[in-house]
Structure formats: structure tokens, C-alpha cells
Amino acid sequence: MISRFWANQSHIKSLYTDCIEPVCQKYRLTRMELDILLFLANNPQFTTATEIIENRRLTKSHVSLAVNTLAEKGYLMKNKSAQNRKTVHLSLCSSADLIIQDGQAAQKSFASILFQGFTPEDYQQLLRFFERINQNVKDYTDGGI
């Protein structure tokens, strides 16, 4: 059973790509660029490239390149922190609003396909299971297991 779960992960990733790729093509963005815009829009509590890297488990070089490109295209602003000049806070520009709306619509489409036929109770139970899995992984990586 567990092998089927892992095999399905690649199908889920392919489905997400199918949903999100038209947005990338429409706005001539790389997947990384769109992912960064959506991450910042969906998680306003995170404002630095380091937080993107840590939370999304992406490589520093790829995030750095994409952030610079997005800034050059006028979709992101980079502002140095007053407290620590090495820290750069990222903020979305209004020119990214349509991209983000289309990207979030694609994410909603993906979720509606993924959770079709789930009752609200099923969905809440699934969230609890994933939270438990995430906690197990965190405990393990923090040396707790």
C-alpha cells in the first residue's frame, strides 16, 4: 500500500504541473518564478528569500536567480532591512496581481480535482493525518525520534 502512495505522488505532481503550466506560459514565467510569487501571496508572513528556501526546500541559487528576475520584471521589490542590512525583504508589486490571481485560480482548480468527492469531514480528517505526518517528520529531523 505504501508503495502505491509514493507512486501516486508523481501523478499528483504531474496534475499540479498541468494546472499551473498554462499560467507560466501566459505570463512567460518559469515555474520557479511563479512558485515564488504564489508562495509570497499565499504566505504573507514570510518576506525573505531565506524563508522561501527553508519552507519550500528550494535551492538558494535557484531562488536567488528567480527573485532577481522577478525584480527586474517589476513583479517584486527588494528592500533591505533597517535592522540587518544583509536581510532583504521581498514585497509583491501590483503588476503581479493578475499573475497571482491566475496562479491562485490554477491552484484552486488543482485542489478541486484532488479533493473531488471528499466530504468536509473527509477533508478535515485528511488534514489531521497530514499534520500528524508533518509532525513526525519534524520530530525526526529535529532528532526527536
DOKOL-629519 format. One record per atom (N, C-alpha, C): atom name; residue in three letters; x, z, y. Coordinates in pm, whole numbers, plus 50000, padded with zeros to 5 digits. Each point is the difference from the previous one (the first is absolute). Layout:
! residues N
@atom=CA	res=Ala	px=X	pz=Z	py=Y
...
***
This chain:
! residues 145
@atom=N	res=Met	px=50082	pz=50000	py=49880
@atom=CA	res=Met	px=49918	pz=50000	py=50120
@atom=C	res=Met	px=50086	pz=50000	py=50126
@atom=N	res=Ile	px=50106	pz=50082	py=50001
@atom=CA	res=Ile	px=50082	pz=50010	py=50120
@atom=C	res=Ile	px=50071	pz=49868	py=50028
@atom=N	res=Ser	px=50035	pz=49926	py=49894
@atom=CA	res=Ser	px=50066	pz=49870	py=50024
@atom=C	res=Ser	px=49903	pz=49902	py=50067
@atom=N	res=Arg	px=49872	pz=50010	py=49966
@atom=CA	res=Arg	px=49899	pz=49914	py=50064
@atom=C	res=Arg	px=49987	pz=50037	py=50148
@atom=N	res=Phe	px=50008	pz=50130	py=50029
@atom=CA	res=Phe	px=49995	pz=50045	py=50140
@atom=C	res=Phe	px=50114	pz=49936	py=50079
@atom=N	res=Trp	px=50121	pz=50004	py=49948
@atom=CA	res=Trp	px=50115	pz=49944	py=50072
@atom=C	res=Trp	px=49991	pz=49849	py=50010
@atom=N	res=Ala	px=49950	pz=49936	py=49896
@atom=CA	res=Ala	px=49984	pz=49854	py=50004
@atom=C	res=Ala	px=49901	pz=49961	py=50109
@atom=N	res=Asn	px=49896	pz=50080	py=50018
@atom=CA	res=Asn	px=49900	pz=49970	py=50102
@atom=C	res=Asn	px=50053	pz=50018	py=50141
@atom=N	res=Gln	px=50105	pz=50077	py=50017
@atom=CA	res=Gln	px=50057	pz=50019	py=50133
@atom=C	res=Gln	px=50044	pz=49866	py=50060
@atom=N	res=Ser	px=50056	pz=49913	py=49918
@atom=CA	res=Ser	px=50044	pz=49870	py=50052
@atom=C	res=Ser	px=49879	pz=49915	py=50039
@atom=N	res=His	px=49889	pz=50013	py=49930
@atom=CA	res=His	px=49879	pz=49927	py=50035
@atom=C	res=His	px=49941	pz=50053	py=50132
@atom=N	res=Ile	px=50007	pz=50131	py=50018
@atom=CA	res=Ile	px=49951	pz=50059	py=50124
@atom=C	res=Ile	px=50085	pz=49952	py=50117
@atom=N	res=Lys	px=50132	pz=49999	py=49982
@atom=CA	res=Lys	px=50089	pz=49950	py=50105
@atom=C	res=Lys	px=49970	pz=49853	py=50032
@atom=N	res=Ser	px=49975	pz=49921	py=49898
@atom=CA	res=Ser	px=49968	pz=49858	py=50022
@atom=C	res=Ser	px=49869	pz=49985	py=50075
@atom=N	res=Leu	px=49902	pz=50081	py=49968
@atom=CA	res=Leu	px=49872	pz=49996	py=50070
@atom=C	res=Leu	px=50020	pz=50035	py=50148
@atom=N	res=Tyr	px=50079	pz=50103	py=50026
@atom=CA	res=Tyr	px=50026	pz=50039	py=50139
@atom=C	res=Tyr	px=50069	pz=49885	py=50074
@atom=N	res=Thr	px=50096	pz=49937	py=49936
@atom=CA	res=Thr	px=50069	pz=49886	py=50061
@atom=C	res=Thr	px=49901	pz=49888	py=50030
@atom=N	res=Asp	px=49911	pz=49971	py=49906
@atom=CA	res=Asp	px=49899	pz=49895	py=50021
@atom=C	res=Asp	px=49911	pz=50032	py=50121
@atom=N	res=Cys	px=49971	pz=50127	py=50021
@atom=CA	res=Cys	px=49914	pz=50040	py=50113
@atom=C	res=Cys	px=50074	pz=49997	py=50132
@atom=N	res=Ile	px=50126	pz=50036	py=50000
@atom=CA	res=Ile	px=50074	pz=50020	py=50125
@atom=C	res=Ile	px=50077	pz=49875	py=50044
@atom=N	res=Glu	px=50036	pz=49914	py=49906
@atom=CA	res=Glu	px=50084	pz=49883	py=50032
@atom=C	res=Glu	px=49937	pz=49906	py=50102
@atom=N	res=Pro	px=49869	pz=49975	py=49995
@atom=CA	res=Pro	px=49942	pz=49913	py=50104
@atom=C	res=Pro	px=50022	pz=50053	py=50142
@atom=N	res=Val	px=50003	pz=50130	py=50016
@atom=CA	res=Val	px=50026	pz=50058	py=50132
@atom=C	res=Val	px=50144	pz=49971	py=50042
@atom=N	res=Cys	px=50091	pz=50015	py=49907
@atom=CA	res=Cys	px=50141	pz=49969	py=50029
@atom=C	res=Cys	px=50015	pz=49854	py=50043
@atom=N	res=Gln	px=49936	pz=49912	py=49928
@atom=CA	res=Gln	px=50009	pz=49857	py=50032
@atom=C	res=Gln	px=49935	pz=49969	py=50134
@atom=N	res=Lys	px=49884	pz=50057	py=50025
@atom=CA	res=Lys	px=49928	pz=49974	py=50124
@atom=C	res=Lys	px=50084	pz=50036	py=50122
@atom=N	res=Tyr	px=50071	pz=50112	py=49992
@atom=CA	res=Tyr	px=50076	pz=50048	py=50116
@atom=C	res=Tyr	px=50151	pz=49974	py=49987
@atom=N	res=Arg	px=50038	pz=49929	py=49895
@atom=CA	res=Arg	px=50141	pz=49967	py=49976
@atom=C	res=Arg	px=50088	pz=50125	py=49999
@atom=N	res=Leu	px=49958	pz=50094	py=49917
@atom=CA	res=Leu	px=50072	pz=50125	py=49983
@atom=C	res=Leu	px=50050	pz=50010	py=49857
@atom=N	res=Thr	px=50110	pz=50071	py=49982
@atom=CA	res=Thr	px=50042	pz=50033	py=49864
@atom=C	res=Thr	px=49911	pz=50113	py=49949
@atom=N	res=Arg	px=50001	pz=50019	py=49873
@atom=CA	res=Arg	px=49923	pz=50109	py=49940
@atom=C	res=Arg	px=50049	pz=50134	py=50056
@atom=N	res=Met	px=50130	pz=50015	py=50014
@atom=CA	res=Met	px=50057	pz=50124	py=50053
@atom=C	res=Met	px=49952	pz=50026	py=50143
@atom=N	res=Glu	px=49995	pz=49896	py=50081
@atom=CA	res=Glu	px=49954	pz=50016	py=50138
@atom=C	res=Glu	px=49855	pz=50046	py=50004
@atom=N	res=Leu	px=49916	pz=49936	py=49920
@atom=CA	res=Leu	px=49859	pz=50040	py=49997
@atom=C	res=Leu	px=49985	pz=50141	py=49944
@atom=N	res=Asp	px=50075	pz=50032	py=49896
@atom=CA	res=Asp	px=49993	pz=50134	py=49943
@atom=C	res=Asp	px=50036	pz=50106	py=50103
@atom=N	res=Ile	px=50100	pz=49973	py=50083
@atom=CA	res=Ile	px=50040	pz=50097	py=50102
@atom=C	res=Ile	px=49890	pz=50015	py=50105
@atom=N	res=Leu	px=49944	pz=49890	py=50046
@atom=CA	res=Leu	px=49890	pz=50009	py=50098
@atom=C	res=Leu	px=49884	pz=50080	py=49943
@atom=N	res=Leu	px=49963	pz=49972	py=49877
@atom=CA	res=Leu	px=49887	pz=50070	py=49939
@atom=C	res=Leu	px=50033	pz=50146	py=49974
@atom=N	res=Phe	px=50122	pz=50028	py=49959
@atom=CA	res=Phe	px=50039	pz=50139	py=49977
@atom=C	res=Phe	px=49988	pz=50080	py=50129
@atom=N	res=Leu	px=50052	pz=49945	py=50109
@atom=CA	res=Leu	px=49994	pz=50071	py=50128
@atom=C	res=Leu	px=49855	pz=50016	py=50048
@atom=N	res=Ala	px=49918	pz=49897	py=49979
@atom=CA	res=Ala	px=49860	pz=50008	py=50042
@atom=C	res=Ala	px=49922	pz=50099	py=49914
@atom=N	res=Asn	px=50027	pz=50003	py=49871
@atom=CA	res=Asn	px=49926	pz=50086	py=49908
@atom=C	res=Asn	px=50053	pz=50143	py=49996
@atom=N	res=Asn	px=50119	pz=50021	py=50054
@atom=CA	res=Asn	px=50064	pz=50132	py=49996
@atom=C	res=Asn	px=50060	pz=50034	py=50136
@atom=N	res=Pro	px=49917	pz=50023	py=50100
@atom=CA	res=Pro	px=50052	pz=50020	py=50135
@atom=C	res=Pro	px=50088	pz=50124	py=50016
@atom=N	res=Gln	px=49999	pz=50090	py=49902
@atom=CA	res=Gln	px=50085	pz=50118	py=50007
@atom=C	res=Gln	px=50147	pz=49965	py=49976
@atom=N	res=Phe	px=50027	pz=49881	py=49946
@atom=CA	res=Phe	px=50136	pz=49955	py=49977
@atom=C	res=Phe	px=50038	pz=49896	py=50106
@atom=N	res=Thr	px=50114	pz=50022	py=50066
@atom=CA	res=Thr	px=50035	pz=49912	py=50111
@atom=C	res=Thr	px=50144	pz=49951	py=49996
@atom=N	res=Thr	px=50073	pz=50028	py=49893
@atom=CA	res=Thr	px=50139	pz=49956	py=49995
@atom=C	res=Thr	px=50025	pz=49915	py=49876
@atom=N	res=Ala	px=50105	pz=49919	py=50008
@atom=CA	res=Ala	px=50039	pz=49918	py=49885
@atom=C	res=Ala	px=50038	pz=50089	py=49883
@atom=N	res=Thr	px=50062	pz=50113	py=50027
@atom=CA	res=Thr	px=50038	pz=50094	py=49893
@atom=C	res=Thr	px=49876	pz=50047	py=49924
@atom=N	res=Glu	px=49893	pz=50027	py=50071
@atom=CA	res=Glu	px=49877	pz=50044	py=49934
@atom=C	res=Glu	px=49938	pz=49888	py=49917
@atom=N	res=Ile	px=50012	pz=49877	py=50047
@atom=CA	res=Ile	px=49953	pz=49886	py=49920
@atom=C	res=Ile	px=50081	pz=49991	py=49872
@atom=N	res=Ile	px=50131	pz=50009	py=50013
@atom=CA	res=Ile	px=50090	pz=49990	py=49885
@atom=C	res=Ile	px=49969	pz=50110	py=49898
@atom=N	res=Glu	px=49986	pz=50123	py=50048
@atom=CA	res=Glu	px=49977	pz=50114	py=49911
@atom=C	res=Glu	px=49863	pz=49995	py=49932
@atom=N	res=Asn	px=49898	pz=49962	py=50075
@atom=CA	res=Asn	px=49865	pz=50003	py=49944
@atom=C	res=Asn	px=49967	pz=49878	py=49916
@atom=N	res=Arg	px=50057	pz=49887	py=50034
@atom=CA	res=Arg	px=49973	pz=49877	py=49924
@atom=C	res=Arg	px=50108	pz=49968	py=49899
@atom=N	res=Arg	px=50109	pz=50076	py=50002
@atom=CA	res=Arg	px=50112	pz=49978	py=49907
@atom=C	res=Arg	px=50055	pz=49858	py=50014
@atom=N	res=Leu	px=50022	pz=49959	py=50125
@atom=CA	res=Leu	px=50055	pz=49869	py=50030
@atom=C	res=Leu	px=50147	pz=50014	py=50039
@atom=N	res=Thr	px=50073	pz=49890	py=49994
@atom=CA	res=Thr	px=50141	pz=50005	py=50035
@atom=C	res=Thr	px=50017	pz=49999	py=50152
@atom=N	res=Lys	px=50100	pz=50074	py=50043
@atom=CA	res=Lys	px=50027	pz=50014	py=50143
@atom=C	res=Lys	px=50027	pz=49864	py=50064
@atom=N	res=Ser	px=50077	pz=49915	py=49935
@atom=CA	res=Ser	px=50036	pz=49870	py=50059
@atom=C	res=Ser	px=49878	pz=49911	py=50018
@atom=N	res=His	px=49909	pz=49999	py=49901
@atom=CA	res=His	px=49880	pz=49918	py=50011
@atom=C	res=His	px=49908	pz=50048	py=50111
@atom=N	res=Val	px=49983	pz=50132	py=50009
@atom=CA	res=Val	px=49914	pz=50057	py=50104
@atom=C	res=Val	px=50062	pz=49974	py=50137
@atom=N	res=Ser	px=50128	pz=50019	py=50012
@atom=CA	res=Ser	px=50068	pz=49979	py=50128
@atom=C	res=Ser	px=49985	pz=49856	py=50048
@atom=N	res=Leu	px=50020	pz=49906	py=49910
@atom=CA	res=Leu	px=49986	pz=49858	py=50034
@atom=C	res=Leu	px=49856	pz=49969	py=50043
@atom=N	res=Ala	px=49903	pz=50049	py=49924
@atom=CA	res=Ala	px=49860	pz=49972	py=50030
@atom=C	res=Ala	px=49958	pz=50066	py=50132
@atom=N	res=Val	px=50045	pz=50121	py=50025
@atom=CA	res=Val	px=49966	pz=50069	py=50125
@atom=C	res=Val	px=50057	pz=49921	py=50118
@atom=N	res=Asn	px=50124	pz=49955	py=49988
@atom=CA	res=Asn	px=50061	pz=49923	py=50109
@atom=C	res=Asn	px=49925	pz=49869	py=50023
@atom=N	res=Thr	px=49961	pz=49933	py=49894
@atom=CA	res=Thr	px=49926	pz=49875	py=50013
@atom=C	res=Thr	px=49864	pz=50024	py=50065
@atom=N	res=Leu	px=49931	pz=50106	py=49957
@atom=CA	res=Leu	px=49869	pz=50033	py=50058
@atom=C	res=Leu	px=50013	pz=50035	py=50148
@atom=N	res=Ala	px=50108	pz=50066	py=50036
@atom=CA	res=Ala	px=50023	pz=50031	py=50142
@atom=C	res=Ala	px=50026	pz=49872	py=50079
@atom=N	res=Glu	px=50078	pz=49910	py=49942
@atom=CA	res=Glu	px=50028	pz=49872	py=50067
@atom=C	res=Glu	px=49874	pz=49917	py=50018
@atom=N	res=Lys	px=49909	pz=50008	py=49903
@atom=CA	res=Lys	px=49875	pz=49925	py=50008
@atom=C	res=Lys	px=49898	pz=50068	py=50091
@atom=N	res=Gly	px=50031	pz=50119	py=50047
@atom=CA	res=Gly	px=49911	pz=50070	py=50092
@atom=C	res=Gly	px=49889	pz=50078	py=49932
@atom=N	res=Tyr	px=50017	pz=50032	py=49871
@atom=CA	res=Tyr	px=49897	pz=50074	py=49927
@atom=C	res=Tyr	px=50029	pz=50150	py=49995
@atom=N	res=Leu	px=50126	pz=50037	py=50022
@atom=CA	res=Leu	px=50043	pz=50139	py=49997
@atom=C	res=Leu	px=50085	pz=50031	py=50121
@atom=N	res=Met	px=49991	pz=50123	py=50046
@atom=CA	res=Met	px=50092	pz=50048	py=50104
@atom=C	res=Met	px=50087	pz=50108	py=49938
@atom=N	res=Lys	px=50127	pz=49998	py=50036
@atom=CA	res=Lys	px=50095	pz=50101	py=49953
@atom=C	res=Lys	px=50037	pz=50087	py=50120
@atom=N	res=Asn	px=49975	pz=50130	py=49986
@atom=CA	res=Asn	px=50026	pz=50095	py=50108
@atom=C	res=Asn	px=50092	pz=50111	py=49950
@atom=N	res=Lys	px=50112	pz=50019	py=50066
@atom=CA	res=Lys	px=50092	pz=50107	py=49961
@atom=C	res=Lys	px=49939	pz=50135	py=50035
@atom=N	res=Ser	px=50023	pz=50094	py=49911
@atom=CA	res=Ser	px=49950	pz=50137	py=50019
@atom=C	res=Ser	px=50078	pz=50068	py=50112
@atom=N	res=Ala	px=49931	pz=50076	py=50081
@atom=CA	res=Ala	px=50066	pz=50075	py=50106
@atom=C	res=Ala	px=50083	pz=50114	py=49943
@atom=N	res=Gln	px=49957	pz=50057	py=49887
@atom=CA	res=Gln	px=50071	pz=50112	py=49938
@atom=C	res=Gln	px=50123	pz=49957	py=49921
@atom=N	res=Asn	px=49990	pz=49886	py=49933
@atom=CA	res=Asn	px=50110	pz=49952	py=49916
@atom=C	res=Asn	px=50013	pz=49850	py=50021
@atom=N	res=Arg	px=50103	pz=49959	py=50070
@atom=CA	res=Arg	px=50016	pz=49859	py=50036
@atom=C	res=Arg	px=50017	pz=49909	py=49878
@atom=N	res=Lys	px=50032	pz=50058	py=49884
@atom=CA	res=Lys	px=50013	pz=49918	py=49878
@atom=C	res=Lys	px=49864	pz=49967	py=49940
@atom=N	res=Thr	px=49900	pz=50079	py=50033
@atom=CA	res=Thr	px=49866	pz=49979	py=49945
@atom=C	res=Thr	px=49924	pz=49899	py=50085
@atom=N	res=Val	px=49948	pz=49899	py=49933
@atom=CA	res=Val	px=49921	pz=49897	py=50068
@atom=C	res=Val	px=49857	pz=50008	py=49948
@atom=N	res=His	px=49907	pz=50021	py=50091
@atom=CA	res=His	px=49859	pz=50003	py=49965
@atom=C	res=His	px=49941	pz=49860	py=50015
@atom=N	res=Leu	px=49918	pz=49963	py=49906
@atom=CA	res=Leu	px=49937	pz=49868	py=49999
@atom=C	res=Leu	px=49855	pz=50014	py=50043
@atom=N	res=Ser	px=49955	pz=49908	py=50082
@atom=CA	res=Ser	px=49859	pz=49997	py=50037
@atom=C	res=Ser	px=49949	pz=49858	py=49993
@atom=N	res=Leu	px=49878	pz=49988	py=49956
@atom=CA	res=Leu	px=49938	pz=49869	py=49987
@atom=C	res=Leu	px=49958	pz=49947	py=50137
@atom=N	res=Cys	px=50019	pz=49872	py=50020
@atom=CA	res=Cys	px=49957	pz=49934	py=50123
@atom=C	res=Cys	px=49861	pz=49941	py=49979
@atom=N	res=Ser	px=49927	pz=49982	py=50107
@atom=CA	res=Ser	px=49865	pz=49944	py=49989
@atom=C	res=Ser	px=50003	pz=49858	py=49944
@atom=N	res=Ser	px=50112	pz=49932	py=50012
@atom=CA	res=Ser	px=50011	pz=49865	py=49945
@atom=C	res=Ser	px=49992	pz=50000	py=49847
@atom=N	res=Ala	px=50014	pz=50116	py=49938
@atom=CA	res=Ala	px=49991	pz=50010	py=49854
@atom=C	res=Ala	px=49859	pz=50035	py=49953
@atom=N	res=Asp	px=49908	pz=50023	py=50094
@atom=CA	res=Asp	px=49865	pz=50047	py=49964
@atom=C	res=Asp	px=49928	pz=49908	py=49901
@atom=N	res=Leu	px=50000	pz=49870	py=50026
@atom=CA	res=Leu	px=49929	pz=49906	py=49909
@atom=C	res=Leu	px=50066	pz=49995	py=49863
@atom=N	res=Ile	px=50132	pz=50005	py=49999
@atom=CA	res=Ile	px=50072	pz=50000	py=49872
@atom=C	res=Ile	px=49960	pz=50123	py=49919
@atom=N	res=Ile	px=50000	pz=50115	py=50066
@atom=CA	res=Ile	px=49965	pz=50125	py=49933
@atom=C	res=Ile	px=49855	pz=49996	py=49951
@atom=N	res=Gln	px=49909	pz=49950	py=50082
@atom=CA	res=Gln	px=49860	pz=49990	py=49958
@atom=C	res=Gln	px=49987	pz=49912	py=49875
@atom=N	res=Asp	px=50066	pz=49885	py=50001
@atom=CA	res=Asp	px=49994	pz=49911	py=49883
@atom=C	res=Asp	px=50068	pz=50065	py=49879
@atom=N	res=Gly	px=50112	pz=50068	py=50023
@atom=CA	res=Gly	px=50069	pz=50067	py=49890
@atom=C	res=Gly	px=49917	pz=50111	py=49939
@atom=N	res=Gln	px=49937	pz=50079	py=50085
@atom=CA	res=Gln	px=49915	pz=50108	py=49950
@atom=C	res=Gln	px=49876	pz=49946	py=49929
@atom=N	res=Ala	px=49949	pz=49888	py=50046
@atom=CA	res=Ala	px=49887	pz=49937	py=49931
@atom=C	res=Ala	px=50045	pz=49954	py=49861
@atom=N	res=Ala	px=50121	pz=49947	py=49990
@atom=CA	res=Ala	px=50053	pz=49958	py=49870
@atom=C	res=Ala	px=50019	pz=50121	py=49909
@atom=N	res=Gln	px=50046	pz=50111	py=50056
@atom=CA	res=Gln	px=50015	pz=50121	py=49921
@atom=C	res=Gln	px=49864	pz=50051	py=49951
@atom=N	res=Lys	px=49899	pz=49991	py=50084
@atom=CA	res=Lys	px=49865	pz=50042	py=49959
@atom=C	res=Lys	px=49945	pz=49909	py=49890
@atom=N	res=Ser	px=50028	pz=49872	py=50012
@atom=CA	res=Ser	px=49958	pz=49906	py=49896
@atom=C	res=Ser	px=50067	pz=50034	py=49867
@atom=N	res=Phe	px=50129	pz=50029	py=50006
@atom=CA	res=Phe	px=50075	pz=50040	py=49881
@atom=C	res=Phe	px=49936	pz=50125	py=49937
@atom=N	res=Ala	px=49971	pz=50100	py=50083
@atom=CA	res=Ala	px=49942	pz=50125	py=49949
@atom=C	res=Ala	px=49862	pz=49976	py=49941
@atom=N	res=Ser	px=49921	pz=49913	py=50063
@atom=CA	res=Ser	px=49865	pz=49976	py=49947
@atom=C	res=Ser	px=50006	pz=49931	py=49864
@atom=N	res=Ile	px=50098	pz=49913	py=49981
@atom=CA	res=Ile	px=50018	pz=49937	py=49868
@atom=C	res=Ile	px=50046	pz=50105	py=49899
@atom=N	res=Leu	px=50097	pz=50079	py=50040
@atom=CA	res=Leu	px=50060	pz=50098	py=49911
@atom=C	res=Leu	px=49900	pz=50105	py=49953
@atom=N	res=Phe	px=49912	pz=50044	py=50091
@atom=CA	res=Phe	px=49910	pz=50111	py=49969
@atom=C	res=Phe	px=49855	pz=49957	py=49978
@atom=N	res=Gln	px=49979	pz=49871	py=49977
@atom=CA	res=Gln	px=49866	pz=49949	py=49973
@atom=C	res=Gln	px=49942	pz=50071	py=49877
@atom=N	res=Gly	px=49877	pz=50047	py=50013
@atom=CA	res=Gly	px=49933	pz=50066	py=49889
@atom=C	res=Gly	px=50029	pz=50149	py=49990
@atom=N	res=Phe	px=50088	pz=50052	py=50085
@atom=CA	res=Phe	px=50028	pz=50144	py=49999
@atom=C	res=Phe	px=49889	pz=50072	py=50076
@atom=N	res=Thr	px=49955	pz=50109	py=49944
@atom=CA	res=Thr	px=49909	pz=50085	py=50076
@atom=C	res=Thr	px=50084	pz=50083	py=50097
@atom=N	res=Pro	px=49937	pz=50058	py=50101
@atom=CA	res=Pro	px=50077	pz=50089	py=50089
@atom=C	res=Pro	px=50069	pz=50114	py=49923
@atom=N	res=Glu	px=49933	pz=50048	py=49896
@atom=CA	res=Glu	px=50059	pz=50107	py=49918
@atom=C	res=Glu	px=50121	pz=49949	py=49924
@atom=N	res=Asp	px=49991	pz=49878	py=49942
@atom=CA	res=Asp	px=50114	pz=49939	py=49932
@atom=C	res=Asp	px=50119	pz=49988	py=50094
@atom=N	res=Tyr	px=49971	pz=49952	py=50119
@atom=CA	res=Tyr	px=50106	pz=49979	py=50099
@atom=C	res=Tyr	px=50066	pz=50132	py=50037
@atom=N	res=Gln	px=49922	pz=50104	py=50024
@atom=CA	res=Gln	px=50057	pz=50131	py=50034
@atom=C	res=Gln	px=50082	pz=50057	py=49885
@atom=N	res=Gln	px=49953	pz=49979	py=49879
@atom=CA	res=Gln	px=50075	pz=50048	py=49883
@atom=C	res=Gln	px=50132	pz=49925	py=49988
@atom=N	res=Leu	px=49997	pz=49870	py=50023
@atom=CA	res=Leu	px=50123	pz=49921	py=49997
@atom=C	res=Leu	px=50099	pz=50049	py=50104
@atom=N	res=Leu	px=49952	pz=50029	py=50120
@atom=CA	res=Leu	px=50088	pz=50052	py=50105
@atom=C	res=Leu	px=50063	pz=50133	py=49958
@atom=N	res=Arg	px=49921	pz=50086	py=49935
@atom=CA	res=Arg	px=50055	pz=50127	py=49952
@atom=C	res=Arg	px=50107	pz=49977	py=49895
@atom=N	res=Phe	px=49978	pz=49905	py=49910
@atom=CA	res=Phe	px=50100	pz=49968	py=49897
@atom=C	res=Phe	px=50129	pz=49948	py=50063
@atom=N	res=Phe	px=49985	pz=49909	py=50095
@atom=CA	res=Phe	px=50120	pz=49946	py=50066
@atom=C	res=Phe	px=50073	pz=50108	py=50078
@atom=N	res=Glu	px=49925	pz=50090	py=50062
@atom=CA	res=Glu	px=50065	pz=50110	py=50072
@atom=C	res=Glu	px=50080	pz=50087	py=49903
@atom=N	res=Arg	px=49944	pz=50025	py=49883
@atom=CA	res=Arg	px=50071	pz=50079	py=49900
@atom=C	res=Arg	px=50126	pz=49926	py=49953
@atom=N	res=Ile	px=49988	pz=49869	py=49976
@atom=CA	res=Ile	px=50117	pz=49921	py=49960
@atom=C	res=Ile	px=50106	pz=50004	py=50110
@atom=N	res=Asn	px=49957	pz=49980	py=50124
@atom=CA	res=Asn	px=50095	pz=50003	py=50113
@atom=C	res=Asn	px=50069	pz=50135	py=50010
@atom=N	res=Gln	px=49926	pz=50108	py=49979
@atom=CA	res=Gln	px=50060	pz=50133	py=50006
@atom=C	res=Gln	px=50100	pz=50020	py=49886
@atom=N	res=Asn	px=49967	pz=49949	py=49881
@atom=CA	res=Asn	px=50093	pz=50009	py=49888
@atom=C	res=Asn	px=50129	pz=49927	py=50031
@atom=N	res=Val	px=49989	pz=49882	py=50059
@atom=CA	res=Val	px=50119	pz=49922	py=50036
@atom=C	res=Val	px=50081	pz=50075	py=50106
@atom=N	res=Lys	px=49931	pz=50053	py=50100
@atom=CA	res=Lys	px=50068	pz=50074	py=50107
@atom=C	res=Lys	px=50071	pz=50122	py=49942
@atom=N	res=Asp	px=49931	pz=50074	py=49915
@atom=CA	res=Asp	px=50063	pz=50118	py=49937
@atom=C	res=Asp	px=50124	pz=49959	py=49921
@atom=N	res=Tyr	px=49992	pz=49891	py=49928
@atom=CA	res=Tyr	px=50114	pz=49953	py=49921
@atom=C	res=Tyr	px=50116	pz=49960	py=50090
@atom=N	res=Thr	px=49972	pz=49921	py=50104
@atom=CA	res=Thr	px=50107	pz=49952	py=50087
@atom=C	res=Thr	px=50059	pz=50113	py=50083
@atom=N	res=Asp	px=49922	pz=50106	py=50023
@atom=CA	res=Asp	px=50050	pz=50117	py=50073
@atom=C	res=Asp	px=50070	pz=50100	py=49906
@atom=N	res=Gly	px=50009	pz=49963	py=49871
@atom=CA	res=Gly	px=50067	pz=50086	py=49904
@atom=C	res=Gly	px=49914	pz=50109	py=49940
@atom=N	res=Gly	px=49868	pz=49987	py=50017
@atom=CA	res=Gly	px=49911	pz=50106	py=49955
@atom=C	res=Gly	px=49958	pz=49992	py=49855
@atom=N	res=Ile	px=50018	pz=49885	py=49937
@atom=CA	res=Ile	px=49956	pz=49989	py=49859
@atom=C	res=Ile	px=50124	pz=49997	py=49912
***
